[in-house]
């Protein structure tokens, strides 16, 4: 009978560590314990399944075999026990705990299990056959160097810092190489041959008449015993706060992403460190607005200035500048001031400043002003809404 998925039974992911397994077991065991669910047969059954899963996953060698082959049996293979080697119920090809070797015997020598039959008198090397079916386990495990992970940081700057550029000091937390063990993860001088596997990285487990090669649980396949560094606990890196100087170039925009090479987390086993990426957020200005490298502003003018034309002073990011308002300027009309925008640090060019005109009606507080407006209406009787009515 196929075994249950023990990880699913405990509600944990594959690769869960011993502490996660223990916590999951304790939680479920309390929930389904027969003493807390008297008369509930289903709770009792669930409790037995949880107990079975914990018994396998909490013991390193049992867990190792289960993870590699998808089952665990005291006889090493499904169907072991009474129906094991030479036991009752074993068929002509079922002498090894329930495995049917009719296809395996075809695989002696080279080729896949269905390519070749063993010749008469030819011996069958079951260890080689299992290497084909389960993958070779006799290669010592080595951990390849891995580049450090990148770090992301959000930075808020004000409008003028974005326009002119700035230098900021950021305090970040990053993983750096452990100075105690120089990134090896092991205590100085602790690199002896593992006595469990004699340096091979693998151990042999007998299962009835079968023999399995498993990754050594003591040295995790490395073949060497390394006492973990007390500072980094074997990781080779430690988390450390660091102050980083970052230059924000002139013209930084909302969402600009800057890269600081080598200031991410340190790599493992001598690999390069990751990078630090800074995403810029630019605060709004109460008057200036920005569209890429252009600056947008709205400027009010009097009715006489718009009607007669004039020159006015307008603010720019460089200070005051003069703008000519032509005679008969209309409300909402826009004027472009060349190269009065933001300097682009990549192209070296400047944007423009776009000025939108808003004509303000005068506030009438005296009879003379009213008289002048009436005279203006007499001299200019044209209905400004006539074009609208012609289209309705």
C-alpha positions in Angstrom: 0.0 0.0 0.0 1.5 3.4 -1.0 2.5 5.6 1.9 0.9 8.9 2.7 2.5 12.2 1.8 4.0 12.9 5.3 4.7 16.5 4.5 1.1 17.0 3.5 -0.1 15.1 6.6 1.7 17.6 8.8 0.8 20.6 6.6 4.4 21.7 5.9 6.5 22.3 2.8 9.2 19.9 1.7 12.5 21.1 3.0 11.0 22.1 6.3 13.6 22.0 9.1 13.4 20.0 12.3 11.9 22.9 14.3 9.1 23.4 11.8 8.3 19.7 11.8 8.2 19.6 15.6 5.9 22.6 15.8 3.5 21.2 13.1 3.4 17.8 14.9 2.7 19.3 18.4 -0.1 21.5 17.0 -1.9 18.6 15.2 -1.2 16.1 18.0 -3.0 18.4 20.5 -5.9 18.9 18.0 -6.5 15.2 17.2 -5.4 13.5 20.4 -7.9 10.7 21.4 -8.1 12.0 25.0 -9.4 15.3 23.7 -11.8 13.7 21.2 -13.4 10.9 23.1 -15.4 8.5 20.9 -14.3 10.3 17.7 -12.9 7.5 15.5 -11.8 9.8 12.7 -9.8 12.0 15.1 -8.0 8.9 16.4 -7.2 7.8 12.8 -5.9 11.3 12.0 -3.8 11.2 15.2 -2.2 7.9 14.1 -1.3 9.4 10.7 0.2 12.5 12.3 2.2 10.3 14.6 3.4 8.1 11.8 4.5 11.1 9.7 6.4 12.6 12.7 8.1 9.3 13.4 9.6 9.3 9.9 10.4 13.0 9.4 11.9 13.6 12.8 14.5 10.9 12.4 17.3 12.0 10.0 18.1 8.7 8.4 14.4 7.8 7.9 13.7 11.3 6.6 16.7 11.0 4.2 15.4 7.7 2.7 11.8 9.1 2.5 13.0 12.3 0.7 15.1 10.4 -1.8 12.8 7.4 -2.6 9.3 8.6 -1.6 8.9 5.8 1.0 10.4 4.4 4.2 10.3 0.8 5.3 12.3 -1.1 7.9 13.1 -3.5 5.0 14.0 -0.6 2.8 11.4 -1.2 0.0 7.6 -1.1 -0.2 6.1 -4.5 0.6 8.9 -5.6 2.9 8.3 -7.7 6.0 6.4 -10.9 5.6 6.5 -10.7 1.9 10.2 -9.8 1.9 13.1 -11.9 0.6 12.0 -15.5 0.3 8.9 -14.7 2.4 5.4 -15.9 1.8 3.6 -14.3 -1.0 6.7 -13.5 -3.0 6.4 -14.4 -6.7 9.2 -15.6 -8.9 10.4 -12.0 -9.4 9.3 -10.6 -6.1 12.1 -11.8 -3.8 13.1 -8.3 -2.7 10.4 -6.8 -0.6 7.7 -6.6 -3.3 9.8 -5.1 -6.2 9.3 -6.8 -9.6 12.8 -7.2 -11.1 11.6 -8.7 -14.4 12.5 -5.5 -16.1 15.6 -4.9 -14.0 17.2 -8.1 -15.1 17.1 -6.9 -18.6 19.2 -3.9 -17.7 22.5 -5.5 -16.7 25.4 -3.9 -18.4 24.7 -0.8 -20.5 21.5 0.7 -21.8 18.1 1.4 -20.3 15.9 -1.2 -18.5 14.0 -2.0 -21.7 17.0 -2.1 -24.1 18.7 -5.3 -23.3 18.2 -8.7 -21.5 20.9 -10.3 -19.4 22.8 -13.0 -21.3 22.8 -16.6 -19.9 25.3 -16.8 -17.1 25.8 -13.0 -16.9 25.7 -11.6 -13.4 23.3 -8.7 -12.6 24.8 -5.7 -10.7 21.8 -4.4 -8.9 23.8 -1.5 -7.5 24.3 -0.2 -11.0 20.7 -0.8 -11.8 19.6 1.3 -8.8 22.0 4.0 -9.9 20.0 4.2 -13.2 16.6 4.2 -11.4 17.3 6.4 -8.4 20.3 8.5 -9.6 23.9 8.1 -8.4 24.5 8.9 -4.8 28.2 8.3 -4.6 29.3 11.7 -5.6 30.4 13.9 -2.6 28.1 16.9 -2.1 29.7 20.3 -2.8 28.2 23.6 -2.4 28.8 25.9 -5.3 29.5 29.6 -4.7 26.5 31.8 -5.1 26.4 35.5 -5.9 24.9 37.6 -3.1 21.3 38.8 -3.4 20.5 42.3 -4.4 19.0 44.8 -2.0 16.2 47.3 -2.7 15.9 50.7 -0.9 13.4 53.5 -1.3 14.6 57.1 -0.9 12.5 60.2 -0.7 14.1 63.5 -1.8 12.6 67.0 -2.2 12.0 68.8 -5.4 15.3 70.9 -5.3 17.4 67.9 -4.5 16.1 66.1 -7.6 16.7 69.2 -9.8 20.2 70.0 -8.6 21.4 66.6 -7.5 22.6 65.7 -4.0 24.7 63.4 -1.9 23.0 61.3 0.7 24.2 58.9 3.4 22.0 55.8 3.7 22.1 53.4 6.6 21.4 49.9 5.3 21.5 46.4 6.7 23.4 44.0 4.5 25.0 40.6 4.8 28.8 40.8 4.8 31.5 38.1 4.9 32.0 36.8 8.5 35.4 38.1 9.7 35.7 35.3 12.2 35.7 32.5 9.7 36.5 34.5 6.5 33.3 33.2 5.0 33.9 29.5 5.4 31.2 29.0 8.0 33.4 26.8 10.1 35.6 27.2 13.1 39.3 27.7 12.4 41.0 24.3 12.0 37.8 22.3 12.1 37.9 20.4 8.8 38.3 16.7 9.7 37.1 13.7 7.7 33.6 12.6 8.6 33.8 9.4 10.5 30.3 8.4 9.5 31.1 8.1 5.8 34.9 8.1 5.9 35.0 11.2 3.6 32.8 9.7 0.8 29.8 11.9 1.6 27.5 8.8 1.4 26.5 6.1 3.8 25.1 2.6 3.0 21.9 1.4 4.5 20.9 -2.2 4.3 17.3 -3.1 3.6 16.8 -6.8 3.6 18.8 -8.1 0.7 19.1 -4.6 -0.8 21.7 -1.9 -0.2 21.0 1.8 -0.6 23.5 4.6 -0.8 22.3 7.7 0.9 23.7 11.1 1.5 25.5 11.2 4.8 23.2 13.0 7.3 26.1 13.9 9.6 28.3 15.9 7.1 25.4 16.5 4.6 27.3 14.9 1.8 30.5 17.1 2.1 32.7 14.3 3.4 34.2 16.7 6.0 33.1 17.7 9.5 33.2 21.4 10.0 32.3 22.8 13.4 30.1 25.8 12.7 31.5 29.2 13.3 30.1 30.7 16.5 29.7 34.1 15.0 27.8 33.3 11.8 26.5 29.9 12.8 27.8 28.2 9.7 26.4 30.6 7.1 29.7 32.4 6.4 27.9 35.8 6.5 26.6 38.1 9.2 24.0 40.9 9.0 25.7 44.2 9.6 24.5 47.9 9.4 26.5 50.0 7.0 26.4 53.6 6.0 26.6 54.0 2.2 27.3 57.3 0.4 25.0 57.7 -2.6 25.2 60.4 -5.2 21.9 61.4 -6.8 22.6 63.0 -10.2 20.9 66.3 -11.2 17.6 65.8 -12.9 16.5 62.6 -11.0 12.9 61.8 -11.7 10.1 60.1 -9.8 10.8 56.4 -9.9 14.5 56.8 -11.0 16.4 53.6 -10.1 20.1 53.9 -9.1 22.5 51.0 -8.8 25.4 50.9 -6.3 27.6 48.0 -7.4 28.7 45.5 -4.7 26.6 46.9 -1.9 24.1 44.1 -1.8 24.5 41.0 0.3 27.8 39.2 0.3 28.1 36.0 -1.8 28.9 32.6 -0.5 32.2 30.8 -0.7 34.0 33.8 -2.3 31.3 34.7 -4.8 30.7 38.3 -5.7 28.3 40.4 -3.6 25.0 41.6 -5.0 24.1 45.2 -5.8 22.1 47.9 -4.0 19.2 49.4 -6.0 17.7 52.7 -4.9 14.3 53.8 -6.1 13.9 57.6 -5.9 10.6 59.2 -4.8 10.5 63.0 -5.5 8.3 65.2 -3.2 5.9 67.7 -4.9 6.7 71.5 -5.1 3.9 73.9 -4.2 4.3 75.9 -7.4 6.5 74.1 -10.0 5.2 71.0 -11.7 7.3 68.6 -13.7 6.8 66.7 -16.9 9.9 64.7 -17.6 12.5 67.4 -18.2 10.0 70.2 -18.7 8.8 72.5 -15.9 5.1 73.6 -15.9 3.8 76.7 -14.1 0.6 78.7 -14.1 0.8 82.5 -14.1 -2.1 85.0 -13.5 -2.2 88.3 -15.6 -4.6 91.2 -15.4 -7.1 91.8 -18.2 -5.3 95.0 -19.3 -2.0 93.1 -19.5 -3.6 90.4 -21.6 -5.4 92.9 -23.8 -2.7 95.4 -24.4 0.3 93.1 -24.1 3.2 93.5 -21.8 6.4 92.0 -20.3 6.1 90.2 -16.9 8.6 88.4 -14.6 8.0 84.7 -14.0 9.8 82.4 -11.7 12.1 79.6 -13.1 14.2 77.0 -11.4 17.2 79.3 -12.1 15.5 82.5 -10.7 13.4 85.2 -12.2 13.1 85.6 -16.0 11.1 87.9 -18.3 8.2 86.7 -20.5 6.6 88.7 -23.2 2.8 88.6 -23.2 1.5 89.5 -26.7 -1.5 91.8 -27.2 -4.7 89.9 -27.1 -3.5 86.9 -25.1 -6.3 84.6 -24.3 -7.0 82.8 -21.0 -5.3 79.4 -20.9 -2.8 80.3 -23.6 0.6 78.6 -23.1 4.1 80.0 -23.8 7.3 78.1 -24.1 10.6 79.3 -22.5 13.4 77.5 -24.2 15.9 75.6 -22.0 14.5 76.8 -18.8 13.6 73.3 -17.7 15.6 70.5 -16.0 19.1 69.5 -17.0 19.2 65.8 -18.1 22.3 64.2 -16.7 22.4 61.5 -19.4 21.9 63.6 -22.5 23.4 66.9 -21.2 20.4 68.8 -22.6 17.8 70.9 -20.8 14.0 70.8 -21.0 11.8 73.9 -21.4 9.5 75.8 -19.1 5.8 75.9 -20.2 3.9 78.9 -18.8 0.1 78.8 -18.8 -1.7 82.2 -18.6 -4.7 82.7 -16.4 -6.6 86.0 -17.0 -8.0 87.3 -13.7 -11.1 89.6 -13.7 -10.7 92.8 -11.7 -12.4 93.2 -8.4 -14.7 96.3 -8.8 -14.8 98.5 -5.7 -15.5 102.0 -7.1 -17.8 103.8 -9.6 -14.9 104.9 -11.8 -13.8 101.3 -12.5 -17.4 100.4 -13.2 -17.7 103.3 -15.6 -14.5 102.2 -17.5 -15.8 98.6 -17.8 -19.1 99.9 -19.2 -17.2 102.0 -21.7 -15.1 98.9 -22.6 -18.3 96.9 -23.2 -19.7 99.6 -25.5 -16.5 99.7 -27.5 -16.3 95.9 -27.7 -19.9 94.7 -28.1 -19.0 91.3 -29.7 -20.5 88.3 -27.9 -17.6 86.0 -26.9 -20.1 83.1 -26.7 -21.4 83.5 -30.3 -19.2 80.7 -31.7 -20.6 78.3 -29.0 -24.2 79.2 -29.9 -23.5 78.6 -33.6 -22.6 75.0 -32.9 -25.5 74.1 -30.5 
